[in-house]
Amino acid sequence: MMPGVVMMENGVRAPLPTNHDRDNSQFVNGNGAQSAPDRQNGAGAGSGNAMANGKGNVDGANPAQSQQPGSNASRMNDLPDEIKHITDGYVPLGVLLSRLAQKTHNQLSDEILTLAKMPVPATAVNGNSSHAGAAADDSSPENLGKKAKLLNFVQEKHAEWVKMAVIARWSRNAQSVSKLIDLMFLIRMQEKRYTDITASMADHRWSLTFARLPNPDLRTALQVLSTGTAPWMPDFNYIEPPSLTPKDELQWVENLNTLLSIRLNLEDYDNIPYHFRDYTIEAGRVTFKVPGEFEVDLTIADEDFEKQFWFIDFRFDFSPAPTELSYALRLHLENKVNEVLEKDGLSGCYKFLHEMVLTHKIGEYVRQAFELRKERWVDTLKVERLNRAMSIQYWVGRHPPEGPKSWIILGVNSGRKLDGSEDHKSTSHLTLRWFRDNKEVKDAKISLEDADISTEDLLNRVIGRHVQYILGSIYSKLKLNGRFIKREAGLALDIREDDPIQSTLQMQLGHACYVTLGVSSTTGMFSIKPQLGMTWRWEQQLNWGSKDPVQDGLACLEGIRCGYFVDEIKRRGRSTGWTVSKGPVKLDAVKAALKSRDVGSLMWLKRRGWTERWYLMVSLSLGGDTWCLVEVNEAKTKISSFAKLPLSSYAPSLGDRFFTNLTIFTAAMISHITDMRTLHQRRIKHITHEGINYSLPASMKVPSIFIRLSDILKQPDLGGSNKRTAFWARDFVEVMFRGTRNAPAGPQISSGDLSATDAARDDNALQKGSLHSFLDARIKVSDPSRFGLLKGHVERDVAYSRRLGVFALRLETGVGTTILDTLAHRVQAIDKLADCINAIRRSDRDIQCEEITLSKVVVTYTDRTKPKDDMTAQPQVNRWKATLELGPNGIRVLFERGNPQLRALDHFRRLVNSDLRCEKLPFYLSSTLPLHRALDSVEDAWGDLSLNNQGRVEVVSVFLDWFNVRYYLPGSGRSPQVQRRLTLIIRLQRRKDDVEWVIYRKEPGSVGNPNDEFRQALDKVWNAEGRVWHSLVTSAASKTDRIGELIKAVDEAVRRLAAQSPSMLKQSQIKSQVQAKTSAQAVYHKTMAATKARPQANQVVEIIDD
């Protein structure tokens, strides 16, 4: 090998040049400076300076680029083209120095550590070590040993660095050395070429020796060809044996078969070994067959049975084995078998061949083991050939070198009994010992297939048992836990002893997801399927960080299940509003709530729209998963309420349907807990009932609540009275959960007008993004006939069933907010509605319901009585409309524009908000209508008179059954400044079984009915002929439907007095002057009177009392 050249570097190492680089003027260890040739296509860009140890500036091109034709640049070393420039073996001096420095540093570090580990002197251990003022040197053996070791290390490194100094100085003459190398290479190549040519010529000379032919014997050839013989040729005079005919040959073979049969059946019957009992005699030979081992053909050469058998042929009876024996092996077997047959007979022959076959089998196992180690089982097997045995260590890289090992030992068992006695049936055989994790497994029964030798199959059977032990142990530990005892999850073990790579342990993760744990038969590494991010991490931890694969495999599978569950919750629950949050309380609080020390892996879930205090806690453990609804206190230091969810024990399907059902069920539980707590705090009597709720899944049950209706109506915030009872319904309201929905962007207000307080309360409860729960409240009425006027849906969220006699209320509130306040307002509204409907139903007046809702009741009425027969044709009369708004703060009565009863609107409102409520409302609406119409006509009749100052009238509604009518007329002639006044009182009084209006005069003062012109006029009315009222001497009484005629008669009598007054006569004189004005005023009043007629049905006016 040519000597190398050390290259001095300035910065970056240049690429290694080729043979053609000597023409590119690239100096190595040179001092010259040359310009680079032209770069082609930028190939030389970035090559850097190619000058080493030089003092000049060289702009080097690509060293692999050949010199362009016609270039006159000087050549490297000025050598001709026949001399090649050698660059192989060049090492940069900088690399050599850096490698030596690194090596020295590493060895120095190791030497320091070695010296530190060496024992210290005994004096230093006892605390008597020498200090600065003591002896100058420590001559203890330990100290001397350290110094000697350090000195040897320094001398060795010093020698190496001296060599490097010599090389560095020698590198300055590298140019001359490079030239010498090139010349030396040329000289040696020429010497080699000369030597090769000489050797080739000698080979040709030697080969011609064997090609030479001897001179032909022409004399002998001529004699033989002409006479057929040559007297001078020698003749041995052999006597040829007589030839055998086929018949003789067959007879000879039959005789030999007979002799063999006689000998084996008679003479040597007791000497035949037990394993040679299976034999056949054919073709003059006996073939002994040992199944799974060999077949041997023997024969005899003498009729004397005392003579030995002779070997003919041998064949192996297992695979793989050679089909034919080699010549050397056959010769060896023939000699050895004939020798053994001569000494020990058939028994010795069997033992020799049997032991040879066992040895050959072990060798075949070894050969296959080495082949496996080079192919599929590379770096996983360690094969060792022992004395007629072998050892195979498998899973070599499974554990660190100091970790546990597993191996098998295949050897030969003598087959002898422990007591030393012999058994003719027993013989030596192959035996297998298995060591698993440094411990021998004595009870493992691993079969050896002698007829078909396969080291890989043997390893697979052993490894299959090992895999069975690992997976079976994990399976045994898993199935003892509650999740698998209760069959909450699936667990399956599939063991394939002959194919361990197919052995798996399968555990259910989710509803339709399983994790499969397997062990690689070649490497012993665990494999987990399916390959996910979390399974990969657990697989790496189990393979490289496990000391106990059984216990760690158990934790691995449970960790994968927990990780899968959390990942599925995060991935699938996010779209339905479920998120994983941080635990609000410490672990001790959870243990106290669960009353268990082992709480497993905890996961805290939260649904979008829940309040801050509610969480869903999932405890994942081998004992079983627990779903708990948890409410924490405001400070989030402890759990204030705790409820386990009775979810299905089987692994749930984490789909949209599951999360939807979970949202519904948790909302139902939160609403139930909140309502029960509020009922207890307010001391409202209630009971729960376990019924069927078709709004929830079959596996989820939330009891309904029966709340006492009278306790709801007696709530202080509703202004209820302690004596108030709902006569119209039974005393319990059933509240049942129905569903959830996400709240709209803004608060919704029901169809009725809500007060400011209710609106503020709803705005706080129904916030944007919150989750709302729906509940149904069922109120069973005591008498369904009372609500015969209701038809189906009373309102958007209230319905009434005539057939069942049940009010159904759909209530909505935020999850975590009690429904009792909303229920109380709804029940109060229904209570008011029931009073109104019941009053209308029981009334004998002609009043009909046009529209009925919880917030409004619209009725139309006349002044007539209700017809007894609905089929009776009613005359077309003007029907007036009244609206009753059932608000939370009371009932408001509204009349349409032009209604004559507007003057008594406040009295009607006070009536419906009194203790009587709507009981008397239908009566007063209908019975006072004629009176109000008559009063309106009186006011209209006095309109012109009032404008002309001829008098005026005032109608005052004291109450619904009491009206005061005051007439003011101008004074008489004696005292024109003093107005004349007439005060009439109209009262509704009961007479026998009926009621009637009574009109009488009552003036202020001691004399209520003075004897004046008004009295005279009224007496004429009281006692008028053909009257429809009856006289009471100083008053008159009339039926409610004929009161208008009585009032008109009284008003006409008073107006006649106004026409006879002096002011009236005086005004007649100037009547002509104001005729136009009066005509215009009359037209105006007629127009105003026309506007009092009933307008369209949807026009409603509200009169506010001054």
MOWO-V68790 format. One record per helix or strand of 3 or more residues. SS is the DSSP state (H for helix, E for strand). FROM is the first residue (numbers start at 1). TO is the last residue. If there is no record, write none. Layout:
ss from to
SS FROM TO
SS FROM TO
This chain:
ss from to
H 19 24
H 76 78
H 93 117
H 122 125
H 141 211
H 218 227
H 246 267
H 274 276
E 279 282
E 285 290
E 294 300
E 309 316
H 327 374
E 381 386
E 389 394
E 406 413
E 429 436
H 455 479
H 482 485
E 491 494
H 500 502
E 504 508
E 514 519
E 526 529
H 533 544
H 549 576
E 578 581
H 587 594
E 601 607
E 614 620
E 626 632
E 639 644
H 656 682
E 686 689
E 704 708
H 709 713
H 716 718
E 729 742
H 756 765
E 771 781
H 784 787
E 793 795
E 798 801
E 806 814
H 820 842
E 845 852
E 856 865
E 880 887
E 890 896
H 900 912
H 921 927
H 929 947
E 951 959
E 962 969
E 980 991
E 994 1001
H 1013 1022
E 1035 1038
H 1040 1059
H 1062 1069
H 1075 1091
